[in-house]
């Protein structure tokens, strides 16, 4: 009898662990339905239909989760997203939506801007600008899989990238850890931001 009870306890613990693990990860199938409102700007497959809205296809789900929650708590300000994020009820909804867009395939073309390429791969040492590739990885795909700080930036729309860099430079956007991206953006000129945005958008 003791062994039966012990076995039953082990089964219950294992079952609880499975449930918890499922709750900790997003369901892309459920996320597709929950992301209907998001798709109006970001596209049905996460490839943006608005030049000022980022491509979400292939983005790191953990990064998307953080950004949605930052909008929801107003740690990041966005005229549309601040309002939209309030309608995302639960943490699981956030995870499901992030999982859906993360599972989508990103579409891109290639027409490299050489000035932007140099900044991305080598930085601007004389100005203290580190190479983007150091954190964002080869072709902007992200270097550290377990770190939600560094998003996939390769293939984003150039207007969106330029705006985020300009907002970081001005301090309007300030939800980057330790002001790391703000410090880099402050050292970039308008022309350098444009060149970098052109290059990264084509990766």
N, CA, C and O of each residue as an XYZ file, in Angstrom:
812
protein
N       0.834     -1.211      0.000
C       0.000      0.000      0.000
C       0.866      1.258      0.000
O       0.578      2.227     -0.702
N       1.939      1.223      0.806
C       2.837      2.384      0.872
C       3.443      2.676     -0.488
O       3.534      3.827     -0.915
N       3.865      1.586     -1.173
C       4.492      1.746     -2.482
C       3.511      2.342     -3.487
O       3.886      3.164     -4.323
N       2.242      1.916     -3.396
C       1.227      2.442     -4.315
C       1.024      3.937     -4.088
O       0.942      4.720     -5.035
N       0.945      4.318     -2.807
C       0.774      5.740     -2.487
C       1.977      6.555     -2.934
O       1.834      7.661     -3.456
N       3.168      5.994     -2.723
C       4.402      6.685     -3.117
C       4.444      6.870     -4.632
O       4.806      7.937     -5.128
N       4.065      5.806     -5.365
C       4.046      5.875     -6.825
C       3.031      6.905     -7.297
O       3.268      7.631     -8.262
N       1.893      6.959     -6.602
C       0.851      7.924     -6.962
C       1.352      9.354     -6.747
O       1.068     10.246     -7.547
N       2.100      9.562     -5.662
C       2.666     10.885     -5.377
C       3.658     11.298     -6.459
O       3.658     12.439     -6.921
N       4.507     10.344     -6.856
C       5.481     10.634     -7.906
C       4.783     11.005     -9.212
O       5.203     11.927     -9.912
N       3.717     10.279     -9.530
C       2.952     10.561    -10.745
C       2.348     11.959    -10.681
O       2.365     12.701    -11.663
N       1.808     12.312     -9.498
C       1.184     13.631     -9.328
C       2.210     14.748     -9.493
O       1.934     15.760    -10.137
N       3.392     14.561     -8.910
C       4.465     15.556     -9.020
C       4.876     15.725    -10.478
O       5.063     16.845    -10.953
N       5.016     14.600    -11.187
C       5.404     14.650    -12.594
C       4.349     15.369    -13.416
O       4.668     16.146    -14.316
N       3.062     15.096    -13.090
C       1.966     15.730    -13.813
C       1.972     17.240    -13.593
O       1.791     18.014    -14.534
N       2.182     17.648    -12.351
C       2.220     19.083    -12.029
C       3.357     19.767    -12.772
O       3.195     20.875    -13.284
N       4.514     19.103    -12.832
C       5.659     19.674    -13.543
C       5.347     19.881    -15.021
O       5.738     20.890    -15.608
N       4.640     18.920    -15.620
C       4.270     19.033    -17.034
C       3.335     20.213    -17.236
O       3.502     20.988    -18.179
N       2.345     20.354    -16.350
C       1.390     21.463    -16.449
C       2.101     22.800    -16.325
O       1.847     23.728    -17.093
N       3.008     22.888    -15.332
C       3.752     24.131    -15.128
C       4.603     24.455    -16.338
O       4.660     25.605    -16.771
N       5.272     23.440    -16.890
C       6.122     23.650    -18.069
C       5.299     24.148    -19.242
O       5.750     25.009    -19.997
N       4.065     23.597    -19.407
C       3.206     24.033    -20.490
C       2.778     25.472    -20.303
O       2.670     26.224    -21.272
N       2.531     25.864    -19.045
C       2.112     27.229    -18.762
C       3.253     28.220    -18.967
O       3.019     29.394    -19.254
N       4.486     27.742    -18.817
C       5.630     28.638    -18.939
C       5.986     28.920    -20.394
O       6.695     29.884    -20.683
N       5.502     28.090    -21.308
C       5.777     28.298    -22.723
C       4.498     28.684    -23.444
O       3.393     28.369    -23.003
N       4.676     29.374    -24.565
C       3.520     29.815    -25.313
C       3.041     28.771    -26.307
O       3.804     27.903    -26.731
N       1.784     28.864    -26.670
C       1.180     27.976    -27.660
C       0.954     28.786    -28.937
O       0.064     29.635    -28.976
N       1.748     28.537    -29.981
C       1.618     29.328    -31.206
C       0.265     29.180    -31.895
O      -0.190     30.103    -32.570
N      -0.381     28.023    -31.730
C      -1.696     27.822    -32.346
C      -2.735     28.732    -31.671
O      -3.529     29.397    -32.337
N      -2.705     28.742    -30.345
C      -3.608     29.631    -29.606
C      -3.233     31.083    -29.868
O      -4.101     31.951    -29.955
N      -1.932     31.340    -29.992
C      -1.452     32.701    -30.212
C      -1.901     33.287    -31.535
O      -2.114     34.495    -31.636
N      -2.049     32.450    -32.551
C      -2.501     32.941    -33.859
C      -3.879     33.568    -33.744
O      -4.133     34.626    -34.321
N      -4.762     32.928    -33.008
C      -6.115     33.453    -32.826
C      -6.104     34.696    -31.936
O      -6.826     35.661    -32.186
N      -5.270     34.654    -30.891
C      -5.223     35.774    -29.947
C      -4.573     37.021    -30.537
O      -4.746     38.123    -30.018
N      -3.823     36.841    -31.624
C      -3.062     37.968    -32.190
C      -3.777     38.666    -33.342
O      -3.153     39.421    -34.087
N      -5.072     38.425    -33.498
C      -5.828     39.003    -34.611
C      -5.665     40.519    -34.683
O      -5.452     41.073    -35.761
N      -5.765     41.185    -33.538
C      -5.644     42.639    -33.514
C      -4.236     43.069    -33.899
O      -4.058     44.062    -34.604
N      -3.232     42.320    -33.437
C      -1.831     42.634    -33.747
C      -1.570     42.550    -35.257
O      -0.799     43.330    -35.817
N      -2.235     41.581    -35.896
C      -2.001     41.317    -37.307
C      -2.412     42.484    -38.203
O      -1.940     42.595    -39.334
N      -3.289     43.351    -37.700
C      -3.740     44.491    -38.490
C      -2.578     45.405    -38.865
O      -2.601     46.036    -39.921
N      -1.569     45.478    -38.009
C      -0.391     46.321    -38.290
C       0.850     45.486    -38.617
O       1.646     45.852    -39.483
N       1.003     44.367    -37.916
C       2.227     43.569    -38.048
C       2.120     42.457    -39.101
O       3.072     41.706    -39.316
N       0.974     42.360    -39.743
C       0.797     41.349    -40.780
C       0.308     40.025    -40.228
O       0.586     39.687    -39.077
N      -0.426     39.267    -41.051
C      -0.986     37.998    -40.584
C       0.081     36.973    -40.245
O      -0.137     36.076    -39.431
N       1.256     37.118    -40.887
C       2.350     36.181    -40.610
C       3.526     36.873    -39.933
O       4.646     36.363    -39.932
N       3.253     38.051    -39.352
C       4.309     38.762    -38.633
C       5.230     39.581    -39.504
O       6.166     40.198    -38.995
N       4.992     39.603    -40.813
C       5.758     40.461    -41.719
C       4.972     41.745    -41.912
O       3.909     41.747    -42.534
N       5.499     42.831    -41.378
C       4.772     44.081    -41.233
C       4.215     44.625    -42.536
O       4.849     44.531    -43.587
N       3.009     45.200    -42.450
C       2.398     45.863    -43.593
C       2.441     47.380    -43.406
O       1.861     48.129    -44.193
N       3.126     47.816    -42.371
C       3.263     49.237    -42.063
C       4.741     49.520    -41.807
O       5.358     48.877    -40.957
N       5.312     50.482    -42.541
C       6.753     50.710    -42.451
C       7.219     51.134    -41.063
O       8.399     50.989    -40.746
N       6.324     51.653    -40.231
C       6.712     52.065    -38.888
C       6.421     50.998    -37.836
O       6.692     51.196    -36.652
N       5.873     49.876    -38.271
C       5.621     48.766    -37.350
C       6.661     47.672    -37.601
O       6.940     47.345    -38.755
N       7.226     47.114    -36.561
C       8.292     46.121    -36.748
C       7.785     44.786    -37.272
O       6.636     44.409    -37.041
N       8.650     44.084    -37.974
C       8.373     42.694    -38.314
C       8.509     41.864    -37.043
O       9.506     41.975    -36.329
N       7.527     41.046    -36.765
C       7.576     40.183    -35.590
C       7.881     38.742    -35.958
O       8.187     37.927    -35.087
N       7.798     38.423    -37.239
C       8.060     37.058    -37.688
C       9.489     36.651    -37.359
O      10.439     37.352    -37.704
N       9.631     35.514    -36.689
C      10.955     35.007    -36.353
C      11.621     35.706    -35.184
O      12.768     35.406    -34.852
N      10.913     36.640    -34.556
C      11.494     37.350    -33.403
C      11.548     36.411    -32.200
O      10.761     35.469    -32.103
N      12.470     36.673    -31.295
C      12.596     35.864    -30.085
C      11.340     36.036    -29.227
O      11.016     37.159    -28.841
N      10.623     34.944    -28.920
C       9.409     35.058    -28.109
C       9.631     35.734    -26.762
O       8.796     36.522    -26.319
N      10.763     35.427    -26.101
C      11.002     36.034    -24.788
C      11.197     37.543    -24.902
O      10.816     38.291    -24.001
N      11.794     37.993    -26.016
C      11.944     39.434    -26.232
C      10.570     40.068    -26.467
O      10.272     41.125    -25.911
N       9.741     39.430    -27.283
C       8.401     39.951    -27.543
C       7.587     40.026    -26.258
O       6.866     40.998    -26.031
N       7.701     39.003    -25.419
C       6.998     39.004    -24.141
C       7.385     40.223    -23.317
O       6.522     40.905    -22.764
N       8.678     40.495    -23.236
C       9.155     41.632    -22.438
C       8.618     42.951    -22.979
O       8.197     43.815    -22.210
N       8.631     43.108    -24.314
C       8.181     44.368    -24.898
C       6.688     44.582    -24.689
O       6.258     45.695    -24.385
N       5.890     43.520    -24.848
C       4.454     43.645    -24.621
C       4.176     44.040    -23.180
O       3.357     44.921    -22.917
N       4.862     43.384    -22.246
C       4.667     43.699    -20.830
C       5.165     45.107    -20.501
O       4.588     45.791    -19.655
N       6.237     45.537    -21.173
C       6.730     46.907    -20.955
C       5.703     47.933    -21.440
O       5.498     48.962    -20.797
N       5.059     47.648    -22.576
C       3.983     48.534    -23.054
C       2.816     48.518    -22.068
O       2.237     49.555    -21.744
N       2.492     47.327    -21.606
C       1.336     47.156    -20.704
C       1.536     47.908    -19.394
O       0.589     48.467    -18.841
N       2.780     47.920    -18.897
C       3.078     48.611    -17.639
C       3.560     50.041    -17.857
O       3.900     50.752    -16.911
N       3.581     50.447    -19.139
C       4.008     51.787    -19.540
C       5.484     52.050    -19.243
O       5.902     53.200    -19.110
N       6.258     50.986    -19.144
C       7.705     51.152    -19.048
C       8.279     51.502    -20.423
O       9.357     52.085    -20.531
N       7.538     51.134    -21.467
C       7.839     51.571    -22.828
C       6.579     52.229    -23.374
O       5.483     51.681    -23.255
N       6.738     53.398    -23.969
C       5.590     54.159    -24.448
C       5.432     54.005    -25.951
O       6.404     54.129    -26.696
N       4.223     53.739    -26.394
C       3.896     53.683    -27.813
C       2.446     54.081    -27.975
O       1.576     53.512    -27.316
N       2.164     55.044    -28.834
C       0.820     55.609    -28.923
C      -0.250     54.555    -29.178
O      -1.356     54.646    -28.644
N       0.078     53.553    -29.994
C      -0.881     52.493    -30.291
C      -0.701     51.315    -29.338
O      -1.667     50.820    -28.758
N       0.547     50.872    -29.184
C       0.807     49.660    -28.411
C       0.472     49.792    -26.934
O       0.109     48.802    -26.299
N       0.583     50.972    -26.382
C       0.235     51.145    -24.970
C      -1.227     50.793    -24.751
O      -1.581     50.155    -23.760
N      -2.081     51.219    -25.693
C      -3.500     50.919    -25.594
C      -3.811     49.471    -25.928
O      -4.567     48.812    -25.214
N      -3.227     48.970    -27.021
C      -3.485     47.600    -27.452
C      -3.076     46.590    -26.384
O      -3.783     45.612    -26.143
N      -1.930     46.831    -25.747
C      -1.421     45.876    -24.760
C      -2.336     45.729    -23.555
O      -2.310     44.703    -22.876
N      -3.146     46.749    -23.285
C      -4.057     46.656    -22.143
C      -5.136     45.604    -22.380
O      -5.721     45.081    -21.431
N      -5.398     45.295    -23.660
C      -6.412     44.301    -23.966
C      -5.909     42.868    -23.892
O      -6.696     41.927    -23.995
N      -4.599     42.694    -23.715
C      -4.026     41.353    -23.564
C      -4.134     40.981    -22.084
O      -3.382     41.476    -21.246
N      -5.071     40.111    -21.792
C      -5.498     39.906    -20.404
C      -4.464     39.235    -19.516
O      -4.118     39.761    -18.458
N      -3.970     38.080    -19.937
C      -3.142     37.279    -19.037
C      -1.712     37.119    -19.539
O      -1.404     37.382    -20.701
N      -0.859     36.685    -18.637
C       0.527     36.395    -18.998
C       0.586     35.291    -20.044
O       1.447     35.311    -20.924
N      -0.330     34.325    -19.950
C      -0.361     33.242    -20.929
C      -0.729     33.767    -22.313
O      -0.208     33.284    -23.318
N      -1.625     34.753    -22.371
C      -1.966     35.373    -23.656
C      -0.720     35.980    -24.289
O      -0.483     35.827    -25.487
N       0.064     36.665    -23.480
C       1.301     37.281    -23.962
C       2.243     36.216    -24.513
O       2.813     36.377    -25.592
N       2.399     35.132    -23.767
C       3.292     34.045    -24.188
C       2.809     33.396    -25.483
O       3.614     33.076    -26.358
N       1.494     33.202    -25.603
C       0.943     32.566    -26.799
C       1.140     33.442    -28.040
O       1.528     32.951    -29.101
N       0.872     34.728    -27.895
C       1.045     35.656    -29.015
C       2.509     35.710    -29.432
O       2.826     35.679    -30.621
N       3.397     35.792    -28.450
C       4.842     35.835    -28.734
C       5.295     34.553    -29.422
O       6.116     34.589    -30.338
N       4.756     33.417    -28.973
C       5.124     32.129    -29.564
C       4.661     32.044    -31.013
O       5.368     31.501    -31.863
N       3.477     32.578    -31.296
C       2.969     32.545    -32.676
C       3.868     33.339    -33.611
O       4.308     32.825    -34.638
N       4.141     34.587    -33.259
C       4.968     35.412    -34.144
C       6.392     34.866    -34.240
O       7.024     34.943    -35.293
N       6.885     34.323    -33.146
C       8.221     33.746    -33.174
C       8.324     32.541    -34.099
O       9.402     32.229    -34.605
N       7.196     31.862    -34.318
C       7.199     30.675    -35.167
C       7.020     31.003    -36.648
O       7.186     30.135    -37.505
N       6.684     32.253    -36.943
C       6.461     32.650    -38.335
C       7.792     32.833    -39.073
O       8.820     33.120    -38.460
N       7.754     32.666    -40.366
C       8.954     32.797    -41.184
C       9.108     34.235    -41.657
O       8.163     34.839    -42.165
N      10.307     34.775    -41.486
C      10.584     36.144    -41.896
C      10.975     36.192    -43.366
O      11.760     35.370    -43.839
N      10.418     37.166    -44.084
C      10.772     37.376    -45.485
C      11.760     38.534    -45.582
O      11.620     39.528    -44.870
N      12.745     38.416    -46.448
C      13.722     39.491    -46.588
C      14.364     39.455    -47.963
O      14.255     38.474    -48.699
N      15.042     40.560    -48.291
C      15.826     40.646    -49.525
C      17.209     41.135    -49.121
O      17.475     41.308    -47.931
N      18.085     41.358    -50.077
C      19.433     41.778    -49.705
C      19.984     42.825    -50.666
O      20.088     42.580    -51.867
N      20.334     43.981    -50.137
C      20.920     45.069    -50.923
C      21.712     45.923    -49.941
O      21.243     46.970    -49.497
N      22.906     45.471    -49.610
C      23.657     46.016    -48.475
C      24.073     47.473    -48.652
O      24.554     47.880    -49.710
N      23.871     48.250    -47.580
C      24.401     49.598    -47.479
C      25.776     49.452    -46.829
O      25.876     48.993    -45.691
N      26.825     49.834    -47.533
C      28.185     49.554    -47.061
C      28.550     50.324    -45.797
O      29.263     49.801    -44.940
N      28.070     51.567    -45.670
C      28.348     52.332    -44.451
C      27.669     51.645    -43.263
O      28.268     51.470    -42.202
N      26.417     51.266    -43.465
C      25.695     50.567    -42.408
C      26.335     49.233    -42.080
O      26.367     48.817    -40.921
N      26.852     48.556    -43.115
C      27.499     47.265    -42.913
C      28.722     47.408    -42.005
O      28.958     46.578    -41.126
N      29.491     48.469    -42.231
C      30.692     48.709    -41.424
C      30.332     48.969    -39.970
O      30.976     48.444    -39.061
N      29.294     49.787    -39.748
C      28.876     50.085    -38.379
C      28.381     48.815    -37.697
O      28.716     48.549    -36.543
N      27.587     48.041    -38.415
C      27.015     46.821    -37.844
C      28.098     45.829    -37.463
O      28.046     45.226    -36.391
N      29.079     45.657    -38.336
C      30.080     44.606    -38.130
C      31.337     45.072    -37.397
O      32.008     44.271    -36.747
N      31.659     46.362    -37.497
C      32.909     46.842    -36.898
C      32.702     47.951    -35.872
O      33.604     48.243    -35.087
N      31.518     48.571    -35.871
C      31.274     49.692    -34.976
C      31.990     50.944    -35.472
O      32.445     51.006    -36.615
N      32.082     51.936    -34.595
C      32.848     53.157    -34.889
C      33.769     53.379    -33.692
O      33.428     54.146    -32.791
N      34.916     52.729    -33.666
C      35.807     52.773    -32.503
C      36.159     54.187    -32.044
O      36.246     54.445    -30.844
N      36.361     55.099    -32.989
C      36.746     56.464    -32.616
C      35.660     57.185    -31.822
O      35.951     58.129    -31.088
N      34.434     56.752    -31.963
C      33.314     57.394    -31.264
C      32.804     56.543    -30.105
O      31.840     56.910    -29.434
N      33.455     55.409    -29.876
C      33.017     54.541    -28.792
C      31.748     53.766    -29.111
O      31.026     53.347    -28.206
N      31.476     53.576    -30.403
C      30.300     52.814    -30.819
C      30.725     51.370    -31.074
O      31.525     51.099    -31.970
N      30.189     50.453    -30.286
C      30.542     49.045    -30.458
C      29.785     48.449    -31.642
O      28.729     48.946    -32.033
N      30.330     47.399    -32.194
C      29.697     46.734    -33.334
C      28.384     46.077    -32.904
O      28.318     45.420    -31.864
N      27.351     46.260    -33.710
C      26.042     45.673    -33.408
C      26.120     44.155    -33.329
O      25.415     43.521    -32.544
N      26.987     43.589    -34.153
C      27.105     42.130    -34.235
C      27.549     41.526    -32.898
O      27.286     40.353    -32.634
N      28.221     42.323    -32.053
C      28.697     41.812    -30.771
C      27.558     41.336    -29.876
O      27.705     40.372    -29.124
N      26.428     42.022    -29.967
C      25.268     41.633    -29.145
C      24.162     40.979    -29.961
O      23.529     40.021    -29.516
N      23.936     41.509    -31.168
C      22.800     41.033    -31.969
C      23.151     39.862    -32.877
O      22.272     39.279    -33.511
N      24.425     39.518    -32.941
C      24.821     38.316    -33.654
C      24.883     38.451    -35.163
O      24.513     39.477    -35.735
N      25.357     37.395    -35.788
C      25.508     37.345    -37.240
C      24.167     37.606    -37.916
O      23.166     36.951    -37.626
N      24.171     38.583    -38.827
C      22.966     38.939    -39.576
C      21.793     39.359    -38.689
O      20.633     39.262    -39.088
N      22.111     39.820    -37.493
C      21.071     40.330    -36.602
C      20.118     39.284    -36.081
O      18.994     39.609    -35.700
N      20.543     38.030    -36.056
C      19.661     36.937    -35.645
C      19.665     36.696    -34.135
O      18.925     35.846    -33.641
N      20.488     37.436    -33.407
C      20.550     37.220    -31.970
C      21.701     36.306    -31.613
O      21.883     35.254    -32.226
N      22.474     36.704    -30.627
C      23.679     35.950    -30.282
C      23.466     34.981    -29.131
O      24.004     33.873    -29.138
N      22.679     35.399    -28.139
C      22.495     34.572    -26.953
C      21.051     34.113    -26.870
O      20.157     34.913    -26.596
N      20.819     32.835    -27.106
C      19.461     32.301    -27.145
C      18.723     32.423    -25.823
O      17.497     32.529    -25.796
N      19.475     32.409    -24.726
C      18.819     32.428    -23.421
C      18.628     33.846    -22.878
O      18.178     34.016    -21.745
N      18.963     34.853    -23.666
C      18.899     36.229    -23.174
C      17.854     37.027    -23.941
O      17.960     37.178    -25.158
N      16.852     37.535    -23.243
C      15.759     38.277    -23.875
C      16.116     39.727    -24.157
O      15.302     40.466    -24.712
N      17.319     40.145    -23.784
C      17.713     41.546    -23.960
C      18.020     41.862    -25.414
O      17.744     42.968    -25.879
N      18.592     40.894    -26.145
C      19.045     41.155    -27.505
C      18.060     40.605    -28.524
O      18.020     39.394    -28.744
N      17.263     41.467    -29.154
C      16.259     40.985    -30.104
C      16.845     40.659    -31.472
O      17.970     41.044    -31.791
N      16.064     39.945    -32.271
C      16.383     39.755    -33.677
C      16.059     41.081    -34.375
O      14.914     41.533    -34.349
N      17.058     41.696    -34.991
C      16.823     42.971    -35.672
C      16.985     42.866    -37.184
O      16.514     43.737    -37.916
N      17.642     41.819    -37.658
C      17.828     41.648    -39.088
C      16.498     41.478    -39.792
O      15.703     40.612    -39.428
N      16.249     42.317    -40.818
C      15.012     42.205    -41.572
C      13.880     43.092    -41.090
O      12.800     43.086    -41.680
N      14.108     43.863    -40.017
C      13.094     44.825    -39.605
C      12.980     45.924    -40.666
O      13.908     46.112    -41.453
N      11.872     46.644    -40.701
C      11.739     47.734    -41.661
C      12.701     48.857    -41.284
O      12.910     49.139    -40.104
N      13.280     49.490    -42.296
C      14.296     50.509    -42.012
C      13.718     51.720    -41.281
O      14.397     52.336    -40.460
N      12.467     52.057    -41.579
C      11.856     53.203    -40.896
C      11.666     52.914    -39.414
O      11.849     53.795    -38.575
N      11.298     51.680    -39.097
C      11.117     51.302    -37.695
C      12.459     51.329    -36.960
O      12.555     51.856    -35.851
N      13.484     50.765    -37.577
C      14.811     50.740    -36.951
C      15.312     52.153    -36.709
O      15.803     52.475    -35.626
N      15.183     52.998    -37.733
C      15.649     54.390    -37.608
C      14.912     55.105    -36.489
O      15.521     55.851    -35.721
N      13.602     54.884    -36.389
C      12.818     55.542    -35.341
C      13.238     55.067    -33.958
O      13.355     55.878    -33.040
N      13.469     53.754    -33.791
C      13.869     53.250    -32.477
C      15.222     53.810    -32.058
O      15.417     54.161    -30.894
N      16.161     53.893    -33.007
C      17.472     54.459    -32.685
C      17.346     55.942    -32.330
O      18.006     56.427    -31.411
N      16.492     56.656    -33.069
C      16.281     58.081    -32.772
C      15.612     58.243    -31.403
O      15.970     59.141    -30.642
N      14.652     57.388    -31.093
C      13.976     57.469    -29.791
C      14.919     57.111    -28.647
O      14.846     57.706    -27.572
N      15.799     56.149    -28.874
C      16.799     55.799    -27.866
C      17.786     56.951    -27.680
O      18.196     57.257    -26.560
N      18.157     57.578    -28.779
C      19.104     58.688    -28.714
C      18.537     59.873    -27.927
O      19.249     60.529    -27.168
N      17.250     60.129    -28.124
C      16.617     61.267    -27.438
C      16.212     60.934    -26.003
O      15.955     61.829    -25.198
N      16.157     59.627    -25.689
C      15.720     59.221    -24.362
C      14.227     58.968    -24.282
O      13.716     58.596    -23.225
N      13.515     59.168    -25.398
C      12.059     58.903    -25.406
C      11.795     57.427    -25.134
O      10.878     57.077    -24.391
N      12.608     56.563    -25.742
C      12.548     55.140    -25.401
C      13.680     54.870    -24.416
O      14.832     55.224    -24.667
N      13.342     54.242    -23.299
C      14.349     54.062    -22.243
C      14.180     52.747    -21.505
O      14.500     52.654    -20.320
N      13.677     51.723    -22.196
C      13.496     50.441    -21.505
C      14.597     49.438    -21.822
O      14.427     48.234    -21.628
N      15.733     49.946    -22.313
C      16.891     49.077    -22.550
C      17.695     48.953    -21.261
O      17.938     49.965    -20.604
N      18.112     47.763    -20.879
C      18.832     47.549    -19.618
C      20.095     48.404    -19.506
O      20.942     48.413    -20.399
N      20.196     49.116    -18.393
C      21.378     49.939    -18.081
C      21.642     51.030    -19.117
O      22.750     51.562    -19.184
N      20.642     51.365    -19.920
C      20.818     52.441    -20.912
C      21.853     52.113    -21.969
O      22.433     53.008    -22.583
N      22.084     50.810    -22.181
C      23.142     50.375    -23.094
C      22.929     50.907    -24.510
O      23.845     51.477    -25.103
N      21.720     50.723    -25.055
C      21.459     51.181    -26.411
C      21.325     52.694    -26.489
O      21.629     53.290    -27.523
N      20.876     53.319    -25.417
C      20.808     54.782    -25.402
C      22.204     55.380    -25.550
O      22.400     56.337    -26.299
N      23.167     54.814    -24.837
C      24.540     55.312    -24.908
C      25.137     55.155    -26.299
O      25.897     56.009    -26.756
N      24.791     54.067    -26.967
C      25.291     53.861    -28.330
C      24.605     54.817    -29.293
O      25.265     55.457    -30.112
N      23.279     54.917    -29.196
C      22.515     55.751    -30.129
C      22.901     57.226    -30.032
O      22.859     57.946    -31.029
N      23.273     57.674    -28.839
C      23.653     59.075    -28.656
C      24.907     59.444    -29.437
O      25.166     60.622    -29.682
N      25.680     58.445    -29.825
C      26.917     58.693    -30.551
C      26.738     58.607    -32.074
O      27.694     58.784    -32.828
N      25.513     58.337    -32.513
C      25.253     58.181    -33.943
C      24.626     59.437    -34.535
O      23.752     60.052    -33.925
N      25.077     59.809    -35.723
C      24.482     60.934    -36.437
C      23.227     60.461    -37.171
O      22.962     59.262    -37.253
N      22.464     61.405    -37.698
C      21.282     61.053    -38.479
C      21.661     60.183    -39.675
O      20.990     59.194    -39.970
N      22.742     60.558    -40.360
C      23.175     59.797    -41.535
C      23.623     58.390    -41.160
O      23.373     57.442    -41.904
N      24.278     58.245    -40.020
C      24.729     56.923    -39.576
C      23.547     56.041    -39.188
O      23.546     54.838    -39.449
N      22.547     56.649    -38.565
C      21.338     55.902    -38.217
C      20.634     55.426    -39.482
O      20.191     54.280    -39.556
N      20.532     56.300    -40.469
C      19.886     55.940    -41.727
C      20.630     54.790    -42.415
O      20.015     53.830    -42.879
N      21.967     54.902    -42.474
C      22.770     53.870    -43.127
C      22.637     52.533    -42.403
O      22.514     51.482    -43.031
N      22.665     52.588    -41.091
C      22.551     51.364    -40.294
C      21.172     50.734    -40.478
O      21.049     49.518    -40.623
N      20.134     51.579    -40.470
C      18.778     51.078    -40.659
C      18.608     50.441    -42.045
O      17.958     49.404    -42.179
N      19.187     51.059    -43.060
C      19.113     50.517    -44.416
C      19.749     49.130    -44.470
O      19.195     48.203    -45.060
N      20.918     49.002    -43.848
C      21.648     47.735    -43.897
C      20.921     46.644    -43.120
O      20.707     45.547    -43.637
N      20.543     46.941    -41.888
C      19.930     45.939    -41.040
C      18.597     45.464    -41.620
O      18.241     44.293    -41.479
N      17.858     46.366    -42.270
C      16.551     45.999    -42.822
C      16.647     44.983    -43.943
O      15.671     44.306    -44.265
N      17.846     44.876    -44.545
C      18.034     43.971    -45.680
C      18.687     42.649    -45.294
O      18.922     41.801    -46.155
N      18.982     42.468    -44.016
C      19.641     41.232    -43.594
C      18.671     40.044    -43.620
O      19.060     38.923    -43.294
